[in-house]
């Protein structure tokens, strides 16, 4: 990914996930794209980071800290099960 007005160096993307909300059908439309080079462990890390980001957004945008906490708890379970972090 490269932008002429960006200070960042070139980035190699192995995955991109786009989600959109369809108000009429009340459904999330997903477009997940993966390269064949993305390793399963990398996918686990991406899912974990995405879910944690969603938990943070849920808390900040709705004030539903209890629900966001439950999602963070699941993220910890997910990370332990996939061995992307060590068990406590």
PyMOL Python script that loads the backbone (N, CA, C, O; Angstrom):
from pymol import cmd

cmd.read_pdbstr("""\
ATOM      1  N   UNK A   1       0.861  -1.159   0.000  1.00  0.00           N
ATOM      2  CA  UNK A   1       0.000   0.000   0.000  1.00  0.00           C
ATOM      3  C   UNK A   1       0.903   1.215   0.000  1.00  0.00           C
ATOM      4  O   UNK A   1       1.866   1.273   0.764  1.00  0.00           O
ATOM      5  N   UNK A   2       0.606   2.178  -0.841  1.00  0.00           N
ATOM      6  CA  UNK A   2       1.446   3.344  -0.951  1.00  0.00           C
ATOM      7  C   UNK A   2       0.581   4.568  -1.169  1.00  0.00           C
ATOM      8  O   UNK A   2      -0.367   4.535  -1.954  1.00  0.00           O
ATOM      9  N   UNK A   3       0.901   5.635  -0.484  1.00  0.00           N
ATOM     10  CA  UNK A   3       0.175   6.886  -0.633  1.00  0.00           C
ATOM     11  C   UNK A   3       1.193   7.997  -0.828  1.00  0.00           C
ATOM     12  O   UNK A   3       2.173   8.083  -0.088  1.00  0.00           O
ATOM     13  N   UNK A   4       0.968   8.837  -1.810  1.00  0.00           N
ATOM     14  CA  UNK A   4       1.945   9.876  -2.109  1.00  0.00           C
ATOM     15  C   UNK A   4       2.072  10.906  -0.998  1.00  0.00           C
ATOM     16  O   UNK A   4       3.119  11.543  -0.880  1.00  0.00           O
ATOM     17  N   UNK A   5       1.033  11.094  -0.172  1.00  0.00           N
ATOM     18  CA  UNK A   5       1.089  12.076   0.910  1.00  0.00           C
ATOM     19  C   UNK A   5       1.406  11.443   2.261  1.00  0.00           C
ATOM     20  O   UNK A   5       1.310  12.112   3.290  1.00  0.00           O
ATOM     21  N   UNK A   6       1.773  10.194   2.275  1.00  0.00           N
ATOM     22  CA  UNK A   6       2.052   9.481   3.520  1.00  0.00           C
ATOM     23  C   UNK A   6       3.540   9.490   3.839  1.00  0.00           C
ATOM     24  O   UNK A   6       4.383   9.434   2.944  1.00  0.00           O
ATOM     25  N   UNK A   7       3.848   9.561   5.136  1.00  0.00           N
ATOM     26  CA  UNK A   7       5.227   9.466   5.601  1.00  0.00           C
ATOM     27  C   UNK A   7       5.627   8.008   5.820  1.00  0.00           C
ATOM     28  O   UNK A   7       6.807   7.712   6.007  1.00  0.00           O
ATOM     29  N   UNK A   8       4.661   7.102   5.798  1.00  0.00           N
ATOM     30  CA  UNK A   8       4.907   5.689   6.092  1.00  0.00           C
ATOM     31  C   UNK A   8       5.648   5.010   4.942  1.00  0.00           C
ATOM     32  O   UNK A   8       5.560   5.415   3.783  1.00  0.00           O
ATOM     33  N   UNK A   9       6.369   3.978   5.308  1.00  0.00           N
ATOM     34  CA  UNK A   9       7.051   3.157   4.311  1.00  0.00           C
ATOM     35  C   UNK A   9       6.024   2.235   3.649  1.00  0.00           C
ATOM     36  O   UNK A   9       4.889   2.117   4.109  1.00  0.00           O
ATOM     37  N   UNK A  10       6.441   1.595   2.577  1.00  0.00           N
ATOM     38  CA  UNK A  10       5.564   0.640   1.901  1.00  0.00           C
ATOM     39  C   UNK A  10       5.131  -0.450   2.871  1.00  0.00           C
ATOM     40  O   UNK A  10       5.903  -0.871   3.733  1.00  0.00           O
ATOM     41  N   UNK A  11       3.900  -0.899   2.724  1.00  0.00           N
ATOM     42  CA  UNK A  11       3.329  -1.938   3.580  1.00  0.00           C
ATOM     43  C   UNK A  11       2.931  -3.107   2.692  1.00  0.00           C
ATOM     44  O   UNK A  11       2.333  -2.914   1.633  1.00  0.00           O
ATOM     45  N   UNK A  12       3.261  -4.318   3.124  1.00  0.00           N
ATOM     46  CA  UNK A  12       2.874  -5.517   2.396  1.00  0.00           C
ATOM     47  C   UNK A  12       1.619  -6.083   3.039  1.00  0.00           C
ATOM     48  O   UNK A  12       1.667  -6.569   4.169  1.00  0.00           O
ATOM     49  N   UNK A  13       0.503  -6.026   2.337  1.00  0.00           N
ATOM     50  CA  UNK A  13      -0.755  -6.545   2.868  1.00  0.00           C
ATOM     51  C   UNK A  13      -0.932  -7.995   2.452  1.00  0.00           C
ATOM     52  O   UNK A  13      -0.766  -8.348   1.285  1.00  0.00           O
ATOM     53  N   UNK A  14      -1.275  -8.837   3.435  1.00  0.00           N
ATOM     54  CA  UNK A  14      -1.604 -10.229   3.157  1.00  0.00           C
ATOM     55  C   UNK A  14      -3.095 -10.470   3.300  1.00  0.00           C
ATOM     56  O   UNK A  14      -3.612 -11.497   2.861  1.00  0.00           O
ATOM     57  N   UNK A  15      -3.787  -9.514   3.919  1.00  0.00           N
ATOM     58  CA  UNK A  15      -5.210  -9.685   4.156  1.00  0.00           C
ATOM     59  C   UNK A  15      -5.878  -8.327   4.264  1.00  0.00           C
ATOM     60  O   UNK A  15      -5.265  -7.346   4.684  1.00  0.00           O
ATOM     61  N   UNK A  16      -7.143  -8.288   3.878  1.00  0.00           N
ATOM     62  CA  UNK A  16      -7.953  -7.086   3.999  1.00  0.00           C
ATOM     63  C   UNK A  16      -9.382  -7.529   4.263  1.00  0.00           C
ATOM     64  O   UNK A  16      -9.920  -8.382   3.558  1.00  0.00           O
ATOM     65  N   UNK A  17      -9.991  -6.941   5.285  1.00  0.00           N
ATOM     66  CA  UNK A  17     -11.381  -7.278   5.604  1.00  0.00           C
ATOM     67  C   UNK A  17     -12.201  -5.993   5.547  1.00  0.00           C
ATOM     68  O   UNK A  17     -11.880  -5.009   6.214  1.00  0.00           O
ATOM     69  N   UNK A  18     -13.245  -6.013   4.757  1.00  0.00           N
ATOM     70  CA  UNK A  18     -14.134  -4.865   4.639  1.00  0.00           C
ATOM     71  C   UNK A  18     -15.514  -5.305   5.101  1.00  0.00           C
ATOM     72  O   UNK A  18     -16.023  -6.339   4.669  1.00  0.00           O
ATOM     73  N   UNK A  19     -16.114  -4.513   5.982  1.00  0.00           N
ATOM     74  CA  UNK A  19     -17.459  -4.817   6.474  1.00  0.00           C
ATOM     75  C   UNK A  19     -18.340  -3.596   6.258  1.00  0.00           C
ATOM     76  O   UNK A  19     -17.906  -2.462   6.467  1.00  0.00           O
ATOM     77  N   UNK A  20     -19.564  -3.830   5.843  1.00  0.00           N
ATOM     78  CA  UNK A  20     -20.531  -2.757   5.634  1.00  0.00           C
ATOM     79  C   UNK A  20     -21.879  -3.190   6.193  1.00  0.00           C
ATOM     80  O   UNK A  20     -22.229  -4.369   6.143  1.00  0.00           O
ATOM     81  N   UNK A  21     -22.628  -2.242   6.721  1.00  0.00           N
ATOM     82  CA  UNK A  21     -23.934  -2.519   7.304  1.00  0.00           C
ATOM     83  C   UNK A  21     -25.022  -2.215   6.287  1.00  0.00           C
ATOM     84  O   UNK A  21     -25.093  -1.104   5.763  1.00  0.00           O
ATOM     85  N   UNK A  22     -25.877  -3.206   6.004  1.00  0.00           N
ATOM     86  CA  UNK A  22     -27.031  -3.028   5.123  1.00  0.00           C
ATOM     87  C   UNK A  22     -28.233  -2.717   6.000  1.00  0.00           C
ATOM     88  O   UNK A  22     -28.774  -3.603   6.662  1.00  0.00           O
ATOM     89  N   UNK A  23     -28.646  -1.464   6.004  1.00  0.00           N
ATOM     90  CA  UNK A  23     -29.743  -1.036   6.874  1.00  0.00           C
ATOM     91  C   UNK A  23     -31.059  -1.733   6.522  1.00  0.00           C
ATOM     92  O   UNK A  23     -31.846  -2.057   7.411  1.00  0.00           O
ATOM     93  N   UNK A  24     -31.293  -1.959   5.248  1.00  0.00           N
ATOM     94  CA  UNK A  24     -32.549  -2.568   4.820  1.00  0.00           C
ATOM     95  C   UNK A  24     -32.687  -4.004   5.326  1.00  0.00           C
ATOM     96  O   UNK A  24     -33.732  -4.374   5.861  1.00  0.00           O
ATOM     97  N   UNK A  25     -31.645  -4.810   5.162  1.00  0.00           N
ATOM     98  CA  UNK A  25     -31.723  -6.221   5.557  1.00  0.00           C
ATOM     99  C   UNK A  25     -31.227  -6.464   6.980  1.00  0.00           C
ATOM    100  O   UNK A  25     -31.366  -7.563   7.516  1.00  0.00           O
ATOM    101  N   UNK A  26     -30.641  -5.417   7.593  1.00  0.00           N
ATOM    102  CA  UNK A  26     -30.078  -5.522   8.953  1.00  0.00           C
ATOM    103  C   UNK A  26     -29.012  -6.618   9.013  1.00  0.00           C
ATOM    104  O   UNK A  26     -28.984  -7.431   9.937  1.00  0.00           O
ATOM    105  N   UNK A  27     -28.142  -6.618   8.010  1.00  0.00           N
ATOM    106  CA  UNK A  27     -27.071  -7.611   7.925  1.00  0.00           C
ATOM    107  C   UNK A  27     -25.736  -6.933   7.647  1.00  0.00           C
ATOM    108  O   UNK A  27     -25.669  -5.874   7.023  1.00  0.00           O
ATOM    109  N   UNK A  28     -24.691  -7.569   8.123  1.00  0.00           N
ATOM    110  CA  UNK A  28     -23.341  -7.119   7.811  1.00  0.00           C
ATOM    111  C   UNK A  28     -22.884  -7.818   6.541  1.00  0.00           C
ATOM    112  O   UNK A  28     -22.987  -9.038   6.417  1.00  0.00           O
ATOM    113  N   UNK A  29     -22.387  -7.044   5.618  1.00  0.00           N
ATOM    114  CA  UNK A  29     -21.845  -7.582   4.376  1.00  0.00           C
ATOM    115  C   UNK A  29     -20.326  -7.601   4.527  1.00  0.00           C
ATOM    116  O   UNK A  29     -19.714  -6.576   4.828  1.00  0.00           O
ATOM    117  N   UNK A  30     -19.727  -8.758   4.320  1.00  0.00           N
ATOM    118  CA  UNK A  30     -18.280  -8.918   4.517  1.00  0.00           C
ATOM    119  C   UNK A  30     -17.585  -9.256   3.205  1.00  0.00           C
ATOM    120  O   UNK A  30     -18.091 -10.018   2.381  1.00  0.00           O
ATOM    121  N   UNK A  31     -16.420  -8.668   3.043  1.00  0.00           N
ATOM    122  CA  UNK A  31     -15.548  -8.995   1.924  1.00  0.00           C
ATOM    123  C   UNK A  31     -14.164  -9.284   2.506  1.00  0.00           C
ATOM    124  O   UNK A  31     -13.333  -8.381   2.610  1.00  0.00           O
ATOM    125  N   UNK A  32     -13.914 -10.546   2.888  1.00  0.00           N
ATOM    126  CA  UNK A  32     -12.585 -10.891   3.395  1.00  0.00           C
ATOM    127  C   UNK A  32     -11.683 -11.337   2.237  1.00  0.00           C
ATOM    128  O   UNK A  32     -12.056 -12.196   1.438  1.00  0.00           O
ATOM    129  N   UNK A  33     -10.517 -10.747   2.165  1.00  0.00           N
ATOM    130  CA  UNK A  33      -9.560 -11.096   1.118  1.00  0.00           C
ATOM    131  C   UNK A  33      -8.267 -11.567   1.777  1.00  0.00           C
ATOM    132  O   UNK A  33      -7.754 -10.914   2.685  1.00  0.00           O
ATOM    133  N   UNK A  34      -7.745 -12.701   1.316  1.00  0.00           N
ATOM    134  CA  UNK A  34      -6.525 -13.284   1.882  1.00  0.00           C
ATOM    135  C   UNK A  34      -5.599 -13.672   0.751  1.00  0.00           C
ATOM    136  O   UNK A  34      -6.049 -14.094  -0.314  1.00  0.00           O
ATOM    137  N   UNK A  35      -4.310 -13.530   0.980  1.00  0.00           N
ATOM    138  CA  UNK A  35      -3.359 -14.058   0.010  1.00  0.00           C
ATOM    139  C   UNK A  35      -2.998 -15.482   0.416  1.00  0.00           C
ATOM    140  O   UNK A  35      -3.161 -15.867   1.574  1.00  0.00           O
ATOM    141  N   UNK A  36      -2.515 -16.243  -0.527  1.00  0.00           N
ATOM    142  CA  UNK A  36      -2.119 -17.620  -0.224  1.00  0.00           C
ATOM    143  C   UNK A  36      -0.890 -17.658   0.677  1.00  0.00           C
ATOM    144  O   UNK A  36      -0.577 -18.696   1.260  1.00  0.00           O
ATOM    145  N   UNK A  37      -0.194 -16.532   0.793  1.00  0.00           N
ATOM    146  CA  UNK A  37       1.015 -16.460   1.616  1.00  0.00           C
ATOM    147  C   UNK A  37       0.730 -16.221   3.093  1.00  0.00           C
ATOM    148  O   UNK A  37       1.640 -16.327   3.915  1.00  0.00           O
ATOM    149  N   UNK A  38      -0.506 -15.903   3.446  1.00  0.00           N
ATOM    150  CA  UNK A  38      -0.811 -15.615   4.850  1.00  0.00           C
ATOM    151  C   UNK A  38      -0.860 -16.920   5.631  1.00  0.00           C
ATOM    152  O   UNK A  38      -1.611 -17.839   5.303  1.00  0.00           O
ATOM    153  N   UNK A  39      -0.043 -16.974   6.663  1.00  0.00           N
ATOM    154  CA  UNK A  39       0.029 -18.166   7.502  1.00  0.00           C
ATOM    155  C   UNK A  39      -1.157 -18.190   8.471  1.00  0.00           C
ATOM    156  O   UNK A  39      -1.707 -17.143   8.815  1.00  0.00           O
ATOM    157  N   UNK A  40      -1.542 -19.382   8.903  1.00  0.00           N
ATOM    158  CA  UNK A  40      -2.672 -19.534   9.820  1.00  0.00           C
ATOM    159  C   UNK A  40      -2.438 -18.745  11.103  1.00  0.00           C
ATOM    160  O   UNK A  40      -3.356 -18.094  11.601  1.00  0.00           O
ATOM    161  N   UNK A  41      -1.232 -18.793  11.640  1.00  0.00           N
ATOM    162  CA  UNK A  41      -0.942 -18.055  12.867  1.00  0.00           C
ATOM    163  C   UNK A  41      -1.118 -16.550  12.670  1.00  0.00           C
ATOM    164  O   UNK A  41      -1.585 -15.853  13.571  1.00  0.00           O
ATOM    165  N   UNK A  42      -0.745 -16.053  11.495  1.00  0.00           N
ATOM    166  CA  UNK A  42      -0.953 -14.635  11.192  1.00  0.00           C
ATOM    167  C   UNK A  42      -2.444 -14.313  11.150  1.00  0.00           C
ATOM    168  O   UNK A  42      -2.868 -13.247  11.596  1.00  0.00           O
ATOM    169  N   UNK A  43      -3.230 -15.235  10.615  1.00  0.00           N
ATOM    170  CA  UNK A  43      -4.677 -15.040  10.570  1.00  0.00           C
ATOM    171  C   UNK A  43      -5.243 -14.992  11.988  1.00  0.00           C
ATOM    172  O   UNK A  43      -6.105 -14.165  12.284  1.00  0.00           O
ATOM    173  N   UNK A  44      -4.766 -15.867  12.857  1.00  0.00           N
ATOM    174  CA  UNK A  44      -5.211 -15.853  14.255  1.00  0.00           C
ATOM    175  C   UNK A  44      -4.919 -14.499  14.900  1.00  0.00           C
ATOM    176  O   UNK A  44      -5.766 -13.939  15.596  1.00  0.00           O
ATOM    177  N   UNK A  45      -3.724 -13.984  14.664  1.00  0.00           N
ATOM    178  CA  UNK A  45      -3.342 -12.692  15.235  1.00  0.00           C
ATOM    179  C   UNK A  45      -4.232 -11.583  14.686  1.00  0.00           C
ATOM    180  O   UNK A  45      -4.669 -10.709  15.434  1.00  0.00           O
ATOM    181  N   UNK A  46      -4.501 -11.617  13.385  1.00  0.00           N
ATOM    182  CA  UNK A  46      -5.362 -10.594  12.787  1.00  0.00           C
ATOM    183  C   UNK A  46      -6.765 -10.646  13.382  1.00  0.00           C
ATOM    184  O   UNK A  46      -7.336  -9.607  13.714  1.00  0.00           O
ATOM    185  N   UNK A  47      -7.321 -11.844  13.519  1.00  0.00           N
ATOM    186  CA  UNK A  47      -8.652 -11.973  14.120  1.00  0.00           C
ATOM    187  C   UNK A  47      -8.650 -11.433  15.546  1.00  0.00           C
ATOM    188  O   UNK A  47      -9.557 -10.700  15.939  1.00  0.00           O
ATOM    189  N   UNK A  48      -7.630 -11.795  16.316  1.00  0.00           N
ATOM    190  CA  UNK A  48      -7.547 -11.341  17.704  1.00  0.00           C
ATOM    191  C   UNK A  48      -7.500  -9.815  17.767  1.00  0.00           C
ATOM    192  O   UNK A  48      -8.242  -9.202  18.535  1.00  0.00           O
ATOM    193  N   UNK A  49      -6.639  -9.208  16.970  1.00  0.00           N
ATOM    194  CA  UNK A  49      -6.523  -7.755  16.981  1.00  0.00           C
ATOM    195  C   UNK A  49      -7.807  -7.083  16.504  1.00  0.00           C
ATOM    196  O   UNK A  49      -8.201  -6.045  17.037  1.00  0.00           O
ATOM    197  N   UNK A  50      -8.457  -7.668  15.505  1.00  0.00           N
ATOM    198  CA  UNK A  50      -9.713  -7.111  15.000  1.00  0.00           C
ATOM    199  C   UNK A  50     -10.802  -7.184  16.056  1.00  0.00           C
ATOM    200  O   UNK A  50     -11.530  -6.213  16.264  1.00  0.00           O
ATOM    201  N   UNK A  51     -10.922  -8.321  16.724  1.00  0.00           N
ATOM    202  CA  UNK A  51     -11.940  -8.469  17.768  1.00  0.00           C
ATOM    203  C   UNK A  51     -11.672  -7.536  18.949  1.00  0.00           C
ATOM    204  O   UNK A  51     -12.610  -6.973  19.513  1.00  0.00           O
ATOM    205  N   UNK A  52     -10.406  -7.367  19.328  1.00  0.00           N
ATOM    206  CA  UNK A  52     -10.072  -6.436  20.410  1.00  0.00           C
ATOM    207  C   UNK A  52     -10.428  -5.007  20.017  1.00  0.00           C
ATOM    208  O   UNK A  52     -10.943  -4.244  20.834  1.00  0.00           O
ATOM    209  N   UNK A  53     -10.159  -4.653  18.788  1.00  0.00           N
ATOM    210  CA  UNK A  53     -10.506  -3.323  18.295  1.00  0.00           C
ATOM    211  C   UNK A  53     -12.023  -3.120  18.311  1.00  0.00           C
ATOM    212  O   UNK A  53     -12.508  -2.042  18.653  1.00  0.00           O
ATOM    213  N   UNK A  54     -12.761  -4.160  17.941  1.00  0.00           N
ATOM    214  CA  UNK A  54     -14.226  -4.081  17.967  1.00  0.00           C
ATOM    215  C   UNK A  54     -14.730  -3.915  19.397  1.00  0.00           C
ATOM    216  O   UNK A  54     -15.676  -3.164  19.633  1.00  0.00           O
ATOM    217  N   UNK A  55     -14.112  -4.605  20.353  1.00  0.00           N
ATOM    218  CA  UNK A  55     -14.496  -4.466  21.761  1.00  0.00           C
ATOM    219  C   UNK A  55     -14.259  -3.036  22.229  1.00  0.00           C
ATOM    220  O   UNK A  55     -15.105  -2.457  22.910  1.00  0.00           O
ATOM    221  N   UNK A  56     -13.117  -2.465  21.870  1.00  0.00           N
ATOM    222  CA  UNK A  56     -12.813  -1.089  22.252  1.00  0.00           C
ATOM    223  C   UNK A  56     -13.794  -0.103  21.626  1.00  0.00           C
ATOM    224  O   UNK A  56     -14.247   0.832  22.287  1.00  0.00           O
ATOM    225  N   UNK A  57     -14.117  -0.310  20.362  1.00  0.00           N
ATOM    226  CA  UNK A  57     -15.070   0.555  19.672  1.00  0.00           C
ATOM    227  C   UNK A  57     -16.451   0.439  20.290  1.00  0.00           C
ATOM    228  O   UNK A  57     -17.139   1.445  20.461  1.00  0.00           O
ATOM    229  N   UNK A  58     -16.867  -0.777  20.627  1.00  0.00           N
ATOM    230  CA  UNK A  58     -18.164  -0.994  21.269  1.00  0.00           C
ATOM    231  C   UNK A  58     -18.244  -0.211  22.573  1.00  0.00           C
ATOM    232  O   UNK A  58     -19.247   0.449  22.846  1.00  0.00           O
ATOM    233  N   UNK A  59     -17.201  -0.283  23.368  1.00  0.00           N
ATOM    234  CA  UNK A  59     -17.174   0.420  24.649  1.00  0.00           C
ATOM    235  C   UNK A  59     -17.223   1.935  24.453  1.00  0.00           C
ATOM    236  O   UNK A  59     -18.017   2.626  25.091  1.00  0.00           O
ATOM    237  N   UNK A  60     -16.375   2.439  23.572  1.00  0.00           N
ATOM    238  CA  UNK A  60     -16.291   3.888  23.359  1.00  0.00           C
ATOM    239  C   UNK A  60     -17.549   4.462  22.718  1.00  0.00           C
ATOM    240  O   UNK A  60     -17.985   5.554  23.082  1.00  0.00           O
ATOM    241  N   UNK A  61     -18.136   3.740  21.771  1.00  0.00           N
ATOM    242  CA  UNK A  61     -19.261   4.295  21.016  1.00  0.00           C
ATOM    243  C   UNK A  61     -20.613   4.090  21.679  1.00  0.00           C
ATOM    244  O   UNK A  61     -21.546   4.851  21.426  1.00  0.00           O
ATOM    245  N   UNK A  62     -20.734   3.065  22.530  1.00  0.00           N
ATOM    246  CA  UNK A  62     -22.044   2.787  23.142  1.00  0.00           C
ATOM    247  C   UNK A  62     -22.034   2.875  24.656  1.00  0.00           C
ATOM    248  O   UNK A  62     -23.093   2.965  25.277  1.00  0.00           O
ATOM    249  N   UNK A  63     -20.864   2.852  25.254  1.00  0.00           N
ATOM    250  CA  UNK A  63     -20.786   2.841  26.710  1.00  0.00           C
ATOM    251  C   UNK A  63     -21.127   1.488  27.314  1.00  0.00           C
ATOM    252  O   UNK A  63     -21.279   1.378  28.530  1.00  0.00           O
ATOM    253  N   UNK A  64     -21.250   0.466  26.490  1.00  0.00           N
ATOM    254  CA  UNK A  64     -21.590  -0.883  26.949  1.00  0.00           C
ATOM    255  C   UNK A  64     -20.318  -1.602  27.405  1.00  0.00           C
ATOM    256  O   UNK A  64     -19.835  -2.531  26.758  1.00  0.00           O
ATOM    257  N   UNK A  65     -19.799  -1.137  28.535  1.00  0.00           N
ATOM    258  CA  UNK A  65     -18.532  -1.674  29.031  1.00  0.00           C
ATOM    259  C   UNK A  65     -18.620  -3.143  29.426  1.00  0.00           C
ATOM    260  O   UNK A  65     -17.652  -3.886  29.263  1.00  0.00           O
ATOM    261  N   UNK A  66     -19.769  -3.567  29.943  1.00  0.00           N
ATOM    262  CA  UNK A  66     -19.924  -4.971  30.342  1.00  0.00           C
ATOM    263  C   UNK A  66     -19.855  -5.885  29.114  1.00  0.00           C
ATOM    264  O   UNK A  66     -19.169  -6.907  29.139  1.00  0.00           O
ATOM    265  N   UNK A  67     -20.561  -5.519  28.049  1.00  0.00           N
ATOM    266  CA  UNK A  67     -20.517  -6.316  26.820  1.00  0.00           C
ATOM    267  C   UNK A  67     -19.122  -6.288  26.198  1.00  0.00           C
ATOM    268  O   UNK A  67     -18.618  -7.310  25.733  1.00  0.00           O
ATOM    269  N   UNK A  68     -18.511  -5.115  26.197  1.00  0.00           N
ATOM    270  CA  UNK A  68     -17.159  -4.997  25.652  1.00  0.00           C
ATOM    271  C   UNK A  68     -16.187  -5.851  26.463  1.00  0.00           C
ATOM    272  O   UNK A  68     -15.287  -6.476  25.903  1.00  0.00           O
ATOM    273  N   UNK A  69     -16.372  -5.876  27.772  1.00  0.00           N
ATOM    274  CA  UNK A  69     -15.532  -6.713  28.631  1.00  0.00           C
ATOM    275  C   UNK A  69     -15.706  -8.188  28.329  1.00  0.00           C
ATOM    276  O   UNK A  69     -14.740  -8.950  28.342  1.00  0.00           O
ATOM    277  N   UNK A  70     -16.947  -8.592  28.056  1.00  0.00           N
ATOM    278  CA  UNK A  70     -17.205  -9.992  27.707  1.00  0.00           C
ATOM    279  C   UNK A  70     -16.511 -10.348  26.393  1.00  0.00           C
ATOM    280  O   UNK A  70     -15.980 -11.449  26.246  1.00  0.00           O
ATOM    281  N   UNK A  71     -16.517  -9.423  25.449  1.00  0.00           N
ATOM    282  CA  UNK A  71     -15.834  -9.669  24.176  1.00  0.00           C
ATOM    283  C   UNK A  71     -14.317  -9.740  24.389  1.00  0.00           C
ATOM    284  O   UNK A  71     -13.640 -10.560  23.769  1.00  0.00           O
ATOM    285  N   UNK A  72     -13.795  -8.892  25.255  1.00  0.00           N
ATOM    286  CA  UNK A  72     -12.359  -8.954  25.577  1.00  0.00           C
ATOM    287  C   UNK A  72     -12.009 -10.283  26.249  1.00  0.00           C
ATOM    288  O   UNK A  72     -10.957 -10.864  25.984  1.00  0.00           O
ATOM    289  N   UNK A  73     -12.904 -10.757  27.122  1.00  0.00           N
ATOM    290  CA  UNK A  73     -12.684 -12.064  27.759  1.00  0.00           C
ATOM    291  C   UNK A  73     -12.612 -13.161  26.705  1.00  0.00           C
ATOM    292  O   UNK A  73     -11.757 -14.043  26.777  1.00  0.00           O
ATOM    293  N   UNK A  74     -13.522 -13.105  25.716  1.00  0.00           N
ATOM    294  CA  UNK A  74     -13.476 -14.091  24.641  1.00  0.00           C
ATOM    295  C   UNK A  74     -12.159 -13.965  23.867  1.00  0.00           C
ATOM    296  O   UNK A  74     -11.558 -14.969  23.483  1.00  0.00           O
ATOM    297  N   UNK A  75     -11.724 -12.732  23.644  1.00  0.00           N
ATOM    298  CA  UNK A  75     -10.459 -12.518  22.928  1.00  0.00           C
ATOM    299  C   UNK A  75      -9.294 -13.167  23.664  1.00  0.00           C
ATOM    300  O   UNK A  75      -8.399 -13.735  23.038  1.00  0.00           O
ATOM    301  N   UNK A  76      -9.305 -13.083  24.978  1.00  0.00           N
ATOM    302  CA  UNK A  76      -8.242 -13.726  25.760  1.00  0.00           C
ATOM    303  C   UNK A  76      -8.306 -15.243  25.589  1.00  0.00           C
ATOM    304  O   UNK A  76      -7.278 -15.894  25.397  1.00  0.00           O
ATOM    305  N   UNK A  77      -9.517 -15.805  25.659  1.00  0.00           N
ATOM    306  CA  UNK A  77      -9.703 -17.241  25.428  1.00  0.00           C
ATOM    307  C   UNK A  77      -9.204 -17.623  24.030  1.00  0.00           C
ATOM    308  O   UNK A  77      -8.473 -18.602  23.876  1.00  0.00           O
ATOM    309  N   UNK A  78      -9.596 -16.855  23.022  1.00  0.00           N
ATOM    310  CA  UNK A  78      -9.193 -17.105  21.643  1.00  0.00           C
ATOM    311  C   UNK A  78      -7.667 -17.097  21.526  1.00  0.00           C
ATOM    312  O   UNK A  78      -7.080 -17.972  20.889  1.00  0.00           O
ATOM    313  N   UNK A  79      -7.038 -16.109  22.142  1.00  0.00           N
ATOM    314  CA  UNK A  79      -5.580 -15.991  22.077  1.00  0.00           C
ATOM    315  C   UNK A  79      -4.891 -17.177  22.741  1.00  0.00           C
ATOM    316  O   UNK A  79      -3.876 -17.668  22.249  1.00  0.00           O
ATOM    317  N   UNK A  80      -5.443 -17.630  23.853  1.00  0.00           N
ATOM    318  CA  UNK A  80      -4.858 -18.788  24.534  1.00  0.00           C
ATOM    319  C   UNK A  80      -5.057 -20.062  23.721  1.00  0.00           C
ATOM    320  O   UNK A  80      -4.134 -20.866  23.588  1.00  0.00           O
ATOM    321  N   UNK A  81      -6.240 -20.248  23.183  1.00  0.00           N
ATOM    322  CA  UNK A  81      -6.533 -21.453  22.398  1.00  0.00           C
ATOM    323  C   UNK A  81      -5.688 -21.535  21.128  1.00  0.00           C
ATOM    324  O   UNK A  81      -5.276 -22.620  20.716  1.00  0.00           O
ATOM    325  N   UNK A  82      -5.438 -20.394  20.522  1.00  0.00           N
ATOM    326  CA  UNK A  82      -4.646 -20.375  19.293  1.00  0.00           C
ATOM    327  C   UNK A  82      -3.152 -20.250  19.575  1.00  0.00           C
ATOM    328  O   UNK A  82      -2.326 -20.267  18.662  1.00  0.00           O
ATOM    329  N   UNK A  83      -2.826 -20.124  20.865  1.00  0.00           N
ATOM    330  CA  UNK A  83      -1.438 -20.040  21.323  1.00  0.00           C
ATOM    331  C   UNK A  83      -0.700 -18.811  20.790  1.00  0.00           C
ATOM    332  O   UNK A  83       0.516 -18.845  20.597  1.00  0.00           O
ATOM    333  N   UNK A  84      -1.439 -17.729  20.555  1.00  0.00           N
ATOM    334  CA  UNK A  84      -0.770 -16.490  20.149  1.00  0.00           C
ATOM    335  C   UNK A  84      -0.309 -15.698  21.368  1.00  0.00           C
ATOM    336  O   UNK A  84       0.495 -14.775  21.241  1.00  0.00           O
ATOM    337  N   UNK A  85      -0.820 -16.060  22.568  1.00  0.00           N
ATOM    338  CA  UNK A  85      -0.292 -15.552  23.834  1.00  0.00           C
ATOM    339  C   UNK A  85      -0.199 -16.731  24.793  1.00  0.00           C
ATOM    340  O   UNK A  85      -0.850 -17.758  24.599  1.00  0.00           O
ATOM    341  N   UNK A  86       0.601 -16.572  25.806  1.00  0.00           N
ATOM    342  CA  UNK A  86       0.764 -17.626  26.801  1.00  0.00           C
ATOM    343  C   UNK A  86      -0.365 -17.558  27.822  1.00  0.00           C
ATOM    344  O   UNK A  86      -0.837 -16.471  28.153  1.00  0.00           O
ATOM    345  N   UNK A  87      -0.798 -18.704  28.321  1.00  0.00           N
ATOM    346  CA  UNK A  87      -1.806 -18.766  29.378  1.00  0.00           C
ATOM    347  C   UNK A  87      -1.254 -18.130  30.633  1.00  0.00           C
ATOM    348  O   UNK A  87      -0.055 -18.178  30.910  1.00  0.00           O
ATOM    349  N   UNK A  88      -2.173 -17.524  31.393  1.00  0.00           N
ATOM    350  CA  UNK A  88      -1.767 -16.899  32.664  1.00  0.00           C
ATOM    351  C   UNK A  88      -1.528 -17.948  33.716  1.00  0.00           C
ATOM    352  O   UNK A  88      -1.180 -17.617  34.849  1.00  0.00           O
TER     353      UNK A  88
END
""", "prot")
cmd.dss("prot")
cmd.show_as("cartoon", "prot")
cmd.util.cbc("prot")
cmd.orient("prot")
